[in-house]
Amino acid sequence: MIVKEEFLSKLRRYFSLNLYEVKIWAALLSRGVSTAGELSDIANVPRSRSYDVLESLEKKGFVIMKIGKPIKYLAVPPSEVIERVKKNMREMAEDRVSRLEDLKSTDVLNELNALHTQGVELVEPTDLSGSLRGRHNLYNHLELTIRNAEESVILMTTAQGLIRKIEGLKPTFQKIKKRGVKIRIAAPVTKESAAAVKDISDVAEIRHTNSKARFCVVDGKEIIFMVIDDSEVHPTYDIGIWVNTPFFANAMQELFDLAWKELKPAEKIMKK
């Protein structure tokens, strides 16, 4: 059986299989029905491992074992495999989410919080900082920081950054708004960002700026700022810095307040 390594890699990525599993499965698909020994030879997988691999594939819904001697295996149609994998992944995800929700009402969470509280007390203020690599990690930490806001959130971002933040963080903005947190956003109000501006206008006050700066200050205590122009970097290489420092964060908020007074409200820009 001649199958390109690139194709096998795709199968591993899409179906979460190991190398032996994708080799055996691809071999079986090419044969339709076969014995473990035949598949071992075709896929170049050690015979001692082929039975374990086929048993694993059977449990995952990729193959069916035919009763008889010798034991043969039948390939499940790929379209059906996709549906089975989707169902299994959905059930696993729901089970994990359920267990995590149940964890909130147990002593385990209390013990974890106690450990964290004790640990933070021992941390030097200069240690409450870190670098965030990749836009996914950036937005995860941004959401966490904003979610814990008690008084204010200020954001300065680009037009594309505004669109991304509204898509990913609107539910968080709505929750903190209900708690009385004041949200102000400075971003370029353009044709492409107009829809995002309208979408968040009932939650945050937005004003127009041509700046390419990207940062967020929460409660005048924590700040996250991005160090690269988002139009010139791939999302996986985006970099941000998080610092928990009232001195620096409050200074940035004061500078933002000064600039804010000179910025035009988004609705006036959109009327032009």
C-alpha positions as a printed NumPy array, in Angstrom:
array([[  0.   ,   0.   ,   0.   ],
       [  1.425,   3.348,  -1.037],
       [  0.073,   6.226,   1.02 ],
       [  1.83 ,   9.568,   1.302],
       [  3.097,  10.589,   4.727],
       [  1.346,  13.928,   4.317],
       [ -1.994,  12.15 ,   3.935],
       [ -1.358,  10.004,   7.016],
       [ -0.465,  13.143,   8.977],
       [ -3.783,  14.728,   8.009],
       [ -5.657,  11.629,   9.163],
       [ -3.85 ,  11.726,  12.496],
       [ -4.701,  15.389,  12.958],
       [ -8.355,  15.185,  11.935],
       [ -9.25 ,  11.918,  13.659],
       [ -6.856,  12.009,  16.653],
       [ -5.282,   8.661,  15.789],
       [ -1.721,   7.448,  16.331],
       [  0.581,   6.406,  13.477],
       [ -0.175,   2.688,  13.669],
       [ -3.918,   3.363,  13.739],
       [ -3.911,   5.507,  10.606],
       [ -1.721,   2.977,   8.774],
       [ -3.988,   0.035,   9.658],
       [ -7.151,   2.017,   8.909],
       [ -5.861,   3.215,   5.52 ],
       [ -4.824,  -0.37 ,   4.691],
       [ -8.253,  -1.694,   5.619],
       [-10.002,   0.995,   3.567],
       [ -7.941,  -0.072,   0.569],
       [ -9.002,  -3.695,   1.077],
       [-12.548,  -3.343,   2.391],
       [-12.249,  -6.491,   4.495],
       [ -9.081,  -8.217,   5.697],
       [ -7.364, -10.154,   8.5  ],
       [ -5.069,  -8.639,  11.092],
       [ -2.083, -10.43 ,   9.559],
       [ -2.782,  -9.146,   6.067],
       [ -3.232,  -5.6  ,   7.331],
       [  0.008,  -5.855,   9.295],
       [  1.918,  -6.752,   6.138],
       [  0.223,  -4.113,   3.991],
       [  0.596,  -1.284,   6.518],
       [  4.078,  -2.296,   7.667],
       [  2.929,  -2.46 ,  11.286],
       [  4.372,  -5.092,  13.681],
       [  2.033,  -8.085,  13.78 ],
       [  2.196,  -8.105,  17.578],
       [  0.628,  -4.629,  17.568],
       [ -1.968,  -5.065,  14.831],
       [ -4.55 ,  -6.786,  17.078],
       [ -4.331,  -4.042,  19.727],
       [ -4.605,  -1.373,  17.04 ],
       [ -7.643,  -3.018,  15.442],
       [ -9.295,  -3.38 ,  18.84 ],
       [ -8.738,   0.323,  19.445],
       [-10.161,   1.213,  16.01 ],
       [-13.182,  -0.994,  16.689],
       [-13.905,   0.807,  19.974],
       [-13.637,   4.156,  18.185],
       [-16.092,   3.058,  15.483],
       [-13.673,   2.839,  12.54 ],
       [-13.938,  -0.923,  11.912],
       [-16.276,  -3.85 ,  12.488],
       [-15.012,  -7.286,  13.537],
       [-16.517, -10.163,  11.563],
       [-17.175, -13.358,  13.529],
       [-15.457, -16.437,  12.146],
       [-12.08 , -18.047,  11.616],
       [ -9.836, -16.395,  10.801],
       [-11.166, -13.199,  12.328],
       [-11.637, -10.531,   9.683],
       [-12.253,  -6.827,   9.898],
       [-14.627,  -4.719,   7.815],
       [-14.031,  -1.031,   7.106],
       [-16.793,   1.373,   8.124],
       [-17.53 ,   3.947,   5.358],
       [-15.5  ,   7.14 ,   5.994],
       [-18.614,   9.351,   5.992],
       [-20.069,   7.221,   8.789],
       [-16.756,   7.325,  10.653],
       [-16.878,  11.138,  10.616],
       [-20.346,  11.117,  12.178],
       [-19.243,   8.631,  14.831],
       [-16.138,  10.619,  15.666],
       [-18.193,  13.825,  15.911],
       [-20.648,  12.11 ,  18.252],
       [-17.881,  10.688,  20.427],
       [-16.058,  14.007,  20.623],
       [-19.289,  15.805,  21.499],
       [-20.08 ,  13.313,  24.252],
       [-16.535,  13.509,  25.636],
       [-16.606,  17.311,  25.612],
       [-20.002,  17.42 ,  27.339],
       [-18.782,  14.93 ,  29.938],
       [-15.662,  16.966,  30.664],
       [-17.609,  20.215,  30.903],
       [-20.094,  18.536,  33.253],
       [-17.297,  17.266,  35.488],
       [-15.69 ,  20.71 ,  35.6  ],
       [-19.038,  22.289,  36.505],
       [-19.484,  19.716,  39.282],
       [-16.004,  20.6  ,  40.532],
       [-17.214,  24.089,  41.462],
       [-19.344,  22.676,  44.266],
       [-16.643,  20.456,  45.77 ],
       [-13.917,  20.992,  48.345],
       [-11.333,  20.531,  45.593],
       [-11.966,  24.042,  44.237],
       [-11.781,  25.525,  47.736],
       [ -8.428,  23.837,  48.299],
       [ -7.147,  25.053,  44.921],
       [ -8.224,  28.61 ,  45.703],
       [ -6.558,  28.399,  49.128],
       [ -3.319,  27.234,  47.508],
       [ -3.478,  30.057,  44.973],
       [ -4.2  ,  32.689,  47.627],
       [ -1.291,  31.516,  49.763],
       [  0.953,  31.434,  46.703],
       [  0.059,  34.959,  45.575],
       [  0.873,  36.301,  49.046],
       [  4.418,  35.029,  48.598],
       [  4.849,  36.471,  45.113],
       [  6.883,  39.614,  44.597],
       [  4.968,  42.357,  42.722],
       [  7.607,  42.244,  39.982],
       [  6.765,  38.569,  39.391],
       [  3.116,  39.325,  38.556],
       [  3.847,  39.69 ,  34.862],
       [  4.346,  37.513,  31.821],
       [  4.595,  37.314,  28.063],
       [  1.72 ,  35.97 ,  25.974],
       [  2.589,  34.323,  22.672],
       [ -0.015,  33.712,  19.974],
       [ -3.291,  35.566,  19.537],
       [ -5.273,  32.668,  20.995],
       [ -3.357,  32.881,  24.285],
       [ -3.557,  36.663,  24.196],
       [ -7.338,  36.662,  23.938],
       [ -7.736,  33.959,  26.575],
       [ -5.8  ,  36.047,  29.091],
       [ -7.511,  39.228,  27.94 ],
       [-10.9  ,  37.642,  28.604],
       [ -9.788,  36.425,  32.043],
       [ -8.513,  39.876,  33.005],
       [-11.595,  41.706,  31.737],
       [-13.944,  39.203,  33.36 ],
       [-12.52 ,  40.079,  36.79 ],
       [-12.934,  43.834,  36.306],
       [-14.689,  45.654,  39.147],
       [-14.735,  49.286,  38.049],
       [-13.377,  50.022,  34.585],
       [-12.02 ,  48.58 ,  31.354],
       [-10.285,  50.704,  28.747],
       [ -9.23 ,  49.359,  25.379],
       [ -7.248,  50.848,  22.537],
       [ -7.072,  48.727,  19.412],
       [ -7.043,  48.654,  15.616],
       [-10.066,  48.327,  13.325],
       [ -9.449,  44.602,  12.842],
       [ -8.671,  44.236,  16.526],
       [-12.013,  45.811,  17.395],
       [-13.849,  43.359,  15.126],
       [-12.04 ,  40.399,  16.717],
       [-12.694,  41.596,  20.246],
       [-16.393,  42.153,  19.663],
       [-16.719,  38.686,  18.127],
       [-14.862,  36.973,  20.945],
       [-15.475,  39.1  ,  24.023],
       [-18.97 ,  40.591,  23.674],
       [-20.573,  38.156,  26.187],
       [-17.874,  39.078,  28.717],
       [-18.438,  42.789,  28.097],
       [-22.18 ,  42.313,  28.648],
       [-21.627,  40.494,  31.957],
       [-19.317,  43.085,  33.45 ],
       [-21.547,  45.904,  32.177],
       [-24.391,  44.465,  34.262],
       [-22.087,  44.678,  37.3  ],
       [-21.621,  48.395,  36.649],
       [-18.182,  48.243,  35.053],
       [-17.49 ,  51.203,  32.76 ],
       [-16.141,  50.155,  29.336],
       [-14.417,  52.604,  26.985],
       [-12.903,  51.638,  23.623],
       [-10.73 ,  53.76 ,  21.339],
       [-10.371,  52.338,  17.816],
       [-10.465,  53.407,  14.162],
       [-14.11 ,  53.711,  13.126],
       [-14.09 ,  52.59 ,   9.489],
       [-16.485,  50.995,   7.036],
       [-15.186,  47.549,   7.938],
       [-15.478,  48.126,  11.699],
       [-18.833,  49.949,  11.576],
       [-20.88 ,  46.789,  12.161],
       [-18.789,  45.886,  15.205],
       [-19.19 ,  49.405,  16.578],
       [-22.978,  49.196,  16.293],
       [-22.969,  45.716,  17.833],
       [-21.221,  46.867,  21.013],
       [-22.563,  50.435,  21.276],
       [-25.134,  49.481,  23.928],
       [-22.41 ,  48.044,  26.164],
       [-19.362,  50.251,  25.641],
       [-18.592,  53.847,  24.741],
       [-16.514,  53.968,  21.571],
       [-14.476,  56.847,  20.174],
       [-12.482,  57.172,  16.991],
       [ -8.69 ,  57.142,  16.841],
       [ -6.141,  56.592,  14.079],
       [ -3.609,  55.111,  16.469],
       [ -2.312,  51.561,  15.91 ],
       [ -1.626,  51.047,  19.611],
       [ -3.131,  47.95 ,  21.212],
       [ -3.556,  47.722,  24.967],
       [ -6.076,  47.108,  27.723],
       [ -6.12 ,  48.522,  31.254],
       [ -8.412,  47.012,  33.882],
       [ -9.313,  48.888,  37.084],
       [ -6.144,  50.963,  36.754],
       [ -4.236,  47.951,  38.12 ],
       [ -3.547,  45.478,  35.316],
       [ -2.393,  46.156,  31.788],
       [ -2.007,  44.001,  28.703],
       [ -0.27 ,  45.548,  25.719],
       [  0.647,  44.086,  22.341],
       [  4.104,  44.826,  20.981],
       [  3.61 ,  44.166,  17.25 ],
       [  1.412,  45.795,  14.583],
       [ -1.392,  43.247,  14.06 ],
       [ -1.462,  43.977,  10.313],
       [  2.135,  42.833,   9.975],
       [  2.176,  39.645,  12.041],
       [  0.604,  36.2  ,  11.716],
       [ -1.8  ,  35.457,  14.605],
       [  0.412,  32.633,  15.891],
       [  3.353,  35.044,  16.247],
       [  1.479,  37.884,  17.919],
       [  3.032,  38.842,  21.264],
       [  1.618,  40.612,  24.282],
       [  2.855,  41.551,  27.748],
       [  0.712,  41.288,  30.876],
       [  1.693,  43.26 ,  33.965],
       [ -0.132,  43.498,  37.288],
       [  1.173,  46.853,  38.444],
       [ -1.11 ,  49.664,  39.666],
       [  1.7  ,  52.228,  39.215],
       [  2.214,  51.594,  35.482],
       [ -1.419,  50.708,  34.7  ],
       [ -2.757,  53.825,  36.417],
       [ -0.257,  56.013,  34.548],
       [ -1.429,  54.515,  31.235],
       [ -5.051,  55.094,  32.221],
       [ -4.333,  58.762,  32.976],
       [ -2.714,  59.178,  29.538],
       [ -5.709,  57.449,  27.957],
       [ -8.076,  59.8  ,  29.8  ],
       [ -6.251,  62.822,  28.386],
       [ -6.405,  61.454,  24.838],
       [-10.036,  60.369,  25.305],
       [-11.201,  63.957,  25.745],
       [ -9.949,  64.835,  22.257],
       [-11.419,  61.79 ,  20.474],
       [-14.694,  62.032,  18.561],
       [-17.568,  59.702,  19.49 ],
       [-18.038,  56.846,  17.045],
       [-21.615,  57.815,  16.17 ],
       [-20.473,  61.215,  14.873],
       [-17.871,  59.578,  12.652],
       [-20.396,  57.111,  11.273],
       [-22.852,  59.853,  10.344],
       [-20.379,  61.421,   7.913]])
